[in-house]
Structures are given as C-alpha cells and as structure tokens.
Amino acid sequence: MMKDKKIYIAGHRGMVGSAVKRKLEELGYHNFALRNSSELDLRDQGQVQAFFKKEKPEIVIDAAAKVGGILANDTYPYQFLMDNMQIQNNLINESLQNEVEKFIFLGSSCIYPKFAAQPLQESSLLTDSLEPTNEWYAIAKITGVKACEAIRKQFGKDYVSLMPTNLYGTHDNFDLTSSHVLPAMIRKFHDAKLKGNAAVTLWGSGSPMREFLFVDDLAKAVVFALDHKLPEHLYNVGTGTDLSIKELASLIQYAVGHQGEIIWDSSKPDGTPRKLMDVSKMHALGWKHEVDLEAGIQRTYQWFLENQDNYKEVKI
C-alpha cells in the first residue's frame, strides 16, 4: 500500500532529490507529485499552499535547499539563511495543515557545533557555537529540525529529520564558485590535467578531517525512513569513517589521472577541524552505507565526464 501513496519530493532535480526519486522508482514507487523550481517557487507561501491544495501529497520528502561551499555561504549569508527558512517553513507548515502523514526533512552535519565532541552525536545539537563560515545555512536547518520535532511532540505526526554527512555523487554541482570540496576537486584536477598536468591550488592546509557519503546511500536511508516508523526525531546518516582533505585530494588526483603538483593555500580558511558522524543509531535500526569512497569517486568522475556541458551555475 505504501507504494501507492502520493509522494512529493521537493528538489527532485537536485543531486539528493534525483537520487531519492531513482531509488523509489527502482523499488516500485510510482505515484509522484513533482514540480521544478520554475513551476513552483518554494519560497512563495501562496504557491506552496496552492500546490498542496491541488495535489494533496500523502508523503513529503524535503530535499530542497540553497546549498554551497564555504565561499558561497560566506558571500551570501542572507540568502542562505532566508531562502532555506522560507523553503522549509512553507513545506513543513503546509504538510501539517494538509494532513501529510509522513515528512522526511533532510539537513546537514553542519547543524552541530564547531567544536562538538567527535564523532558527532545527535545530542550535541545546540550545545555550543557553530562554524562561522556556514552558520547561516546551519541555523536555517536547525529551525527545520526543531519544527519537525515540535510537530512530532505536539501532534504525534511521523515527521523525522535525517542529517547526512558531506554528500557527493552523480548529478553533483561542479561549478567552482558554488560547489562543495569533493566535486570542486574533481573539476580542478580534471581541468589541470587537460592543461598538461598543471599545478592545482587547493584551499587551506589540507589537515581538516571529513567524512563523505555517496548520495545513493542517502537515498537508501530515506527509503528506510519511509518504510519504518523511526522512534526518534533526529538521525545522523553517514559512514562513520573520515579522512583528511589531503588524503581526499590524493584519492581524487589518482582517480582523475592528474600528475601535477598540489599547492595548499593556507591563507584560505579550513573550516571545521573535524566533522565525523556518530551513525550508531541508524546502524542499530538496520541501515548502513554500501558504497566505499574510492568506488564512489570513480562513479562520480565518470558521470562528470559524461555531463561536462551541464555544470550548474550559482544562482543568487
């Protein structure tokens, strides 16, 4: 019966949303209510109200957000705060008002304090200050988590928040002004390879530790949350292992086939020293990632090679 439910995936054309849609279709889900950003501006309350009134989705998966790396977050703080709050507030409130039975809110590990104990546990939320370079996005996502928790507490609805670690994969954003670290490295090493293995300059010292999850594994976690009534409101989704940015650069350089020099620009910010997720709660329930980092990088680079004319441009 669940596979006949009408599902609205907000952000279904993005990296996360498209992976979720592919996985659901693969499993036999077929009743989707979908709109792209030109058809439905999720920041516009009136448009979102009209959409819910017309389509009456039974399940909502919120994979819509304005996202970007350190540069984009630091350059456009207002948009990263306000756009994300408008998007999620409209979706969460209309889901409540229209009796949506299950709501899955997708956030980010950046909701946790900059110097929280590692690995990051769900209980660390709101215990200390955030990383300044992405606090605007983080604050928006925290309000989404708390809104879903409040609805769960007050109305008994099955609204759950999944906080993935750093994501990458097919349909990623490789635009150098707005992308995250892993796809940006793929683009930089590839471009340098085409220029006779020119030197590649990367931000920071390379010492921060990061964890990376292939986006198809997050999609499986979303399906897991869809198929089960999770007992708590907030769950980390990751691999539970990390590596340094320098180690990541070496893996990507090898996958791309670049043979030039790597220059580390220590005048640029490193960001949070470490962001490793404690994923024991999801593991205890039965979900675990399947794609290891080396294989995921190879799959992502192959997709990049096949879609080089489709770089996403930053839109503010």
N, C-alpha and C positions, 0 to 999 in steps of 0.2 A: 504493500500500500504506500510506503514511503516514496517509492519511485514514481508514483503518480502525482505527488504533491507539486503544486506550482512553486518554483524556486526563482527568486530574483537574486542574481549575482551582481552587486554593484561593482563596477570596474572590471567587467568581464573581458575587456580587450587588453588589459594590462598584463604584466608578467604573471602576477599571482592569480588574478581572476580568470585568465585564459587557461592556466594550468588546472584550476579547480573545475572549470567547465569541461575540459577534456577528460578529466578523471571521472566526473559524474556521468558523462555520456558513455564512456567506456564501460561503466557499471550498469548502464541501462536506464539512467535518469533521462527524462525526455521532455518534461513539461517546464519550460523556461519562459520567464518574462524578462526580456532583455532590452536595454536601451544604451546607445552610446552617448558620449558627452555632448554631441551636437543635438541629440534628440531630447536629452534630459539633463539640465544643469542641476546637479545635486546640491549646489549651494543655494538654490532658489526654493524657499519653503513652499510656495504656491505650486510650482511644477511638481515637486515631490508629493504633495498632497493629492494632486490630480492623478498622478501615476498610480498611487496606492489605491485610490478610489476606483480607478478603472480596472486595474489588473488583479487586485486582491491576492497578492502572493501569500503563501502559507509558510514559506521558509525564506529568510533573508540572510545572505552571506555578504558581509561588508568588506570588500577588498578594494574599495575606492579610497584614494588618498592623494594628496600632493606630496610627492616624495623626492628626495635628492640627497646628495652627499654633503660633506662639510661646507663646501663653497656655496652651494645653493641655499642651504639652511642659514648660513651666516649672512648672506647677501639679502635675502628676502624674508626676514623674520616674521613680518606681519602676515604675509600670505601663508606661510607655513603654519602659523597659529590659527588665523581666522578661517581660511579656506577649509582646513581639516575639521575644525569645530563645527562649521556650518554643515558640511557634508554629513558627518556622523550624527549630529544632533537631529537633523531632518530625518535621517533614516531610522534612528532609534525611536524617536517620538512617533513617527507615522507607523512604525511596526507595532508599537504599544497600542496606539489608537485604533488600529485596524486588526487587532487580534492575531497578529503573526505569532505562530506557535513556537517557532524556534528561530533565534537570531544568533549568528556567529560573527563576532567582532574581531577583526584582525588588527593587531597593533605592531609593536616593535620592542626589542630588548632595550632600546634607549629610554624606556619609561623608568628604568631603575636608576638609583643614584650613581654618580660618577665613581665613587669610592666604596660602593657596596661590597660586602664580603663575597668572595668568589668560591664556588660558582654561584651565580645569581639565583636566589630563591624568590618565589612569588611573594613571600612575606617581607621582602626588602622594599616593596613599593612604599613611597612617601616617607622613608626613614632618614633621608639626607638630601643634599642638593644635587642637581642634575649636571650633566656635561654642558657647559655654556654654548658650545658650537651647534648643538641641536635641541636645546631646551624648548624652543618654540613648538617644534613638532612633537616633542615628548609630552609637553603639557597638554596639548590637544588630545593626544592618545590616552593620557591618564584620565581625562574627563570622560572619554568614551568608556573606558574600563569601569569607572565608578558609576556611570549612568546605567550600564548593564547590571552591575552589582545591585544598585538601588532598585531597579525593576524586579530583579530576581527576589530581593528581600521583601519588597512591598507587595508585589503582585503574584509572586510564585511562578513567574514565567521562566522558560528554559532558555535563558539568554546567557551565553558563555563567551569569554574573551580568550583568544589564543595569541600568545606573544612569541612570534618567531624570532630567531636569531638572524644574523645577516643572511639575506637571501640572494641567490643568483640562479641563472639558468637560461633556457630558451625564452625568447621574447623580452630579454633584458634591455635596459637602456644603456647604450654605448656612447651617448653624447658626452663629451669631455667636460662640459660646463655644468652638467646636472647629474651625472651617473655616480654610482657607488664605487667603492675601491676595486672590487674584482673585475667588473666589466670595463672600468676605466683602464685597468692594467692590460686587459686583453687588447683593447683598442690601441693603447700606446705601444705595446710591444709589436703588434701587427704593423702599425704604420712605420715604426722604426725598422722593422725587418724589410719592408718594401723600399726603404731608403738606404739600402746597403748595410743593414745592421747598425744603424746609427745609435748613439748612446740614448738611454731613456732616463729621464729625470722623474723621480717619484717623491711625493710629499713626505716630510717628517723624517724620523730616524730609522723607521722600519722595525722598531722594538715593540710596539703595542701588540698584544695578543688578540686574535679574533677567531670567531667560530663561524662557519659557513654551512648553510643548509640548501641543498638543491631544491628548487621550487616545486618539483613534482612530489617531493616528500612532504612538503607543507600541504599540498593538495590532498594527500592521503590522510593527513592529520585532520583536515577539515571534514572529509568524508567520515572519518572515525567519530568526530564530534557530532556529525549529523546522525549517524547510526546508533549512537549511545547517548543516554542522558547522563552527562558528566556531573559528579556530585558537588563540585566546587565551581566558582565563577571565573577563575583565572588559572591558565596553564601555560607554562613555557613550552616552546616547541623548538628543538634543536638537536644537535648531535651529541652534545656533552663532551666534545673534544675541541681543542683550539690549536692554533699555530701562530707564529709571529708573522707580521706583514712582510718581513724579509723572506721568510720561508715561502709565503704565498707567492711573492714575486718570482722566486726561483721556479716554483711549480708552473706558473703561467708562462714564464720565459721559455721553459722547456717545451710546454705544450704547443706554443706558437712557433717555436723554432728560431727564435731570435738569439743571436750570438754576440751581441754588442755589450757595451758597458752599462751598468746601472749606477746612476748618481742619486744619492739621497740628499734632498734639500731640507736640512734641519731647521731652516728659518720658517718653514711651514708647520702648522700645528699637527700634533699626533692624534689629538682627540683622547678619548678614554683609554687609560693604560691597558685595561683588560675587560672583556665582556664575554664571559663564559656562562652558559645557561645550565642551571640545575634542571634536568629534564626527568628527574626520578618520578614525578607524579604521573606524567604521561606514560612512562615506561611501565609503571605499576598497573596502569589501566589496560595496557596491551599494545600501545603504539610505539614504533621505533623506526628511525630513518633507515633507508636501504641503499642510497647512492653515496659512495665514498667520494672524497673531494677530487682526487685525480681523475676519476671517471666523469664526474660532473663538469670539471673544467674542459675536458676533451669534448663532451657533448655540447657545451655552451659555445666553445670556439668553432665547432663545426656549424652550428646554427648561425653564428656571426658571419662565417664565410659565405653562407648561402643567402644571407639577407643584408648584405652591405649597403644596399641602396635604401634601407629603411631605418636609418638612425633616427631616434627620437630627438627632437629639439626641445630645449627648455621653453616652457610657456608660462609666463608670469602675468 
